[in-house]
Every structure is written in structure tokens, then in C-alpha cells.
Amino acid sequence: ILDTLLSIPIAIGVAILLSVVLDLEAQGVAVVGAIAPGLPPIGLPDLGLSDLAQLVLPAAAIGLLIYADSGVSGQVLGRRGGYKVDPNGEFLGLGASNIAAALTSGFPVNGSQSRSFAAADAGARSQMASLGVLILVLVTLLFLTPLFAPLPKSALAGVIIVVGIGLIDPAEFRRLGLGPADLRDRHADHGQ
């Protein structure tokens, strides 16, 4: 567990160090750049009735996708961890999180597959892990944002890809009866 927990921060630290030492930004490598420190302002979004009318359908579509995505992630993690996931609790949690995001100028909130699987792979077994992450995020926002400016975007993408590999569940494909040949056949049947 310790190896998994430390490998991503170590990889990010090495990428930042190499970026600074080799001056990768000057060589054309895209870096994260300056991140404004501090907490976001809290308040209602500045929207009129015409804005709300235009946002209803896209917001409903985003909401459905987020709920489905979070539900699938929760079910996969529940099966792996041997616990049940309450869909109603997921729905209420996502709703509360999205209200908080709206009040802090945030993006729509989802059950972040990459973060959820990274936490599970690192040994997280309860919501206390999220509390620990909250504390780390607050410390980072308040004090550490300048350290991430030289981080190459490709390194950040690499972390997301490595964590995303945890989303692939070969046992579930076998359970569904979908082997590589089945997937190829379905792909060929659709003429793609």
C-alpha cells in the first residue's frame, strides 16, 4: 500500500524537478503554469432567467451522465471491496456536492473515477480517506500551488492514464462473456 501511495507523488516530484533542471518549458514542453493560490469565492452564480432557461437541458444531461458514471464506479469498487453501494446515498451526495460546486464557482462534480480508483489502490477503505484528501487539497490551495507551475502537462496526463488503467476490470468482461474476439466481432459487425 505504501508503494502505491507514494509512487504518484514521487513521480510528480521527479517530473517537476526534471522540468526545472532541464528548463522544459523553454524547450516547448507544455507545463501547468501559474495556479492562483487561495480558496474560491463563495456565492451565488450571476445568472439571469434567460441563462437558466438555456442551461436546463445541458444541466439535466450532465446530471444523468454524472449519476450513471458515479454509479458504475461505485458498483465496481463495491464489488472489489466486498461492500454494498446505496444508490440513493450516491444521488444525495452528488446533489450536495454539485450545490457546493455551484456556490464556489466550480465545475459539475462527479464521483471521479481516477481519484476513486487511486484511493482504493492506495488502500482507502472508508470516507476518512476523503477527509485526508480534503486537508491535502486545502494545504495545497493555500500554500503549495507555486510548486506545481513547472509540472509538465504530459506527466499529469500520465498519472491520470496510469490510474485510469485501474478502471479496466478483466473479470467483469469475462463475467459478461466478452473476450477480445467478441469485441472484435462486434466491432466488425458495425462496419467500423
C-alpha positions, 0 to 999 in steps of 0.5 A: 500500500505504501508503494502505491501511495507514494509512487504518484507523488514521487513521480510528480516530484521527479517530473517537476524537478526534471522540468526545472533542471532541464528548463522544459518549458523553454524547450516547448514542453507544455507545463501547468503554469501559474495556479492562483493560490487561495480558496474560491469565492463563495456565492451565488452564480450571476445568472439571469432567467434567460441563462437558466432557461438555456442551461436546463437541458445541458444541466439535466444531461450532465446530471444523468451522465454524472449519476450513471458514471458515479454509479458504475464506479461505485458498483465496481469498487463495491464489488472489489471491496466486498461492500454494498453501494446505496444508490440513493446515498450516491444521488444525495451526495452528488446533489450536495456536492454539485450545490457546493460546486455551484456556490464556489464557482466550480465545475459539475462534480462527479464521483471521479473515477481516477481519484476513486480508483487511486484511493482504493489502490492506495488502500482507502477503505472508508470516507476518512480517506476523503477527509485526508484528501480534503486537508491535502487539497486545502494545504495545497490551495493555500500554500503549495500551488507555486510548486506545481507551475513547472509540472509538465502537462504530459506527466499529469496526463500520465498519472491520470492514464496510469490510474485510469488503467485501474478502471479496466476490470478483466473479470467483469468482461469475462463475467459478461462473456466478452473476450477480445474476439467478441469485441472484435466481432462486434466491432466488425459487425458495425462496419467500423 
